[in-house]
Amino acid sequence: MSLDTTEDKIDVREGIVHSAIPADELARLSDDVISALKTVYDPEIPADIFELGLIYKIDIEDDRMVKIAMTLTAPGCPVAGEMPGWVENAVGAVEGVSGVEVSMTFDPPWTPDRMSEEAQVAVGWY
């Protein structure tokens, strides 16, 4: 399954994605991966990285390897070296995940408009 927030979102529950993983298991894995991502916080901002819009893409491969493309609020973020490990640890703990690969990108650069309404409320911008 691929959740790419730079394109139209594809929901496996709508039967659009073809995978060797049964649809109900893929939906559970997707939900659990997102829940795990929501446990990782930028220490300088009181919102999780998923709601902040730092996750650009999530791919769950047929072998249950999860590949995540993400960014940071700024290239010079003080936790730039640590946050990919936090993401890997959180998602790696999800039942059924065989492994996690996290890649960092700054293209496109993160902007506050990527934040969800929930994140905007958390930081007092809404």
C-alpha positions as CSV (number, residue, x, y, z in Angstrom):
1,M,0.0,0.0,0.0
2,S,1.2,3.5,-0.7
3,L,0.0,6.5,1.2
4,D,1.6,9.4,-0.6
5,T,0.4,12.7,0.8
6,T,1.7,14.6,-2.3
7,E,-0.8,12.7,-4.5
8,D,-4.3,11.6,-4.1
9,K,-4.6,9.3,-1.0
10,I,-5.4,5.7,-1.8
11,D,-7.4,3.8,0.8
12,V,-6.8,0.0,0.7
13,R,-10.3,-0.5,2.2
14,E,-11.7,0.8,-1.1
15,G,-10.1,-2.1,-2.9
16,I,-7.9,0.1,-5.1
17,V,-4.5,-1.3,-4.1
18,H,-3.4,-4.7,-5.3
19,S,-1.2,-6.5,-2.8
20,A,-0.2,-10.1,-1.9
21,I,-1.3,-9.1,1.7
22,P,-5.0,-9.8,2.4
23,A,-7.0,-6.5,2.3
24,D,-8.1,-6.7,5.9
25,E,-4.5,-7.3,7.1
26,L,-3.2,-4.5,4.9
27,A,-5.8,-2.1,6.3
28,R,-4.9,-3.1,9.9
29,L,-1.2,-2.7,9.1
30,S,-1.8,0.7,7.6
31,D,-3.8,1.8,10.6
32,D,-1.2,0.4,13.0
33,V,1.7,2.1,11.2
34,I,-0.1,5.4,11.3
35,S,-0.9,4.9,15.0
36,A,2.8,4.2,15.6
37,L,3.9,7.3,13.7
38,K,1.5,9.3,15.9
39,T,3.6,8.3,18.9
40,V,6.6,10.2,17.6
41,Y,6.8,13.9,18.4
42,D,9.1,16.7,17.4
43,P,10.4,17.7,20.8
44,E,10.1,21.4,19.8
45,I,6.5,21.2,18.7
46,P,3.6,19.8,20.7
47,A,2.2,17.7,17.9
48,D,3.1,14.3,16.4
49,I,5.0,13.9,13.2
50,F,2.1,12.5,11.2
51,E,-0.2,15.4,12.1
52,L,2.6,17.8,11.4
53,G,2.7,16.5,7.9
54,L,6.3,15.3,8.1
55,I,5.4,11.9,6.6
56,Y,5.4,12.2,2.8
57,K,5.0,8.5,1.9
58,I,4.3,5.1,3.4
59,D,4.8,2.0,1.4
60,I,4.0,-1.4,2.8
61,E,5.6,-4.0,0.5
62,D,4.3,-7.5,0.0
63,D,7.0,-8.9,2.4
64,R,5.6,-6.4,5.0
65,M,8.7,-4.2,4.8
66,V,7.6,-0.6,5.5
67,K,9.3,2.2,3.6
68,I,8.7,5.7,4.9
69,A,9.7,8.9,3.2
70,M,9.7,11.8,5.6
71,T,11.0,15.3,6.1
72,L,11.8,17.7,9.0
73,T,10.4,21.1,9.8
74,A,13.8,22.5,8.8
75,P,17.1,20.9,7.5
76,G,18.9,22.1,10.6
77,C,16.5,20.5,13.0
78,P,18.4,19.6,16.2
79,V,16.9,16.0,16.1
80,A,17.7,15.4,12.4
81,G,20.0,12.5,13.3
82,E,17.7,10.9,15.8
83,M,14.2,11.2,14.4
84,P,14.6,8.6,11.7
85,G,15.6,6.1,14.4
86,W,12.6,7.0,16.5
87,V,10.3,6.4,13.5
88,E,12.0,3.1,12.7
89,N,11.7,1.9,16.3
90,A,8.0,3.0,16.6
91,V,6.9,1.4,13.3
92,G,9.2,-1.6,13.8
93,A,7.2,-2.5,16.9
94,V,4.0,-2.9,14.9
95,E,2.8,-6.5,14.8
96,G,3.4,-8.0,11.3
97,V,6.0,-5.5,10.1
98,S,9.1,-7.3,8.9
99,G,11.3,-4.2,8.8
100,V,11.4,-0.5,8.4
101,E,13.4,1.8,6.0
102,V,13.2,5.5,6.7
103,S,14.5,8.0,4.1
104,M,14.8,11.7,4.6
105,T,13.9,14.3,1.9
106,F,13.6,18.0,1.8
107,D,11.9,18.0,-1.6
108,P,9.4,19.4,-1.4
109,P,10.3,21.4,1.7
110,W,8.0,21.2,4.7
111,T,5.7,24.2,5.2
112,P,3.1,24.8,7.9
113,D,0.2,24.3,5.5
114,R,1.0,20.5,5.6
115,M,-0.2,20.4,9.2
116,S,-3.5,18.9,10.0
117,E,-6.2,20.8,11.8
118,E,-5.3,18.8,14.9
119,A,-1.7,19.9,14.8
120,Q,-2.7,23.5,14.2
121,V,-4.9,23.4,17.3
122,A,-2.0,21.8,19.3
123,V,0.4,24.6,18.4
124,G,-2.3,27.3,18.9
125,W,-2.6,28.3,15.2
126,Y,-6.2,27.5,14.8
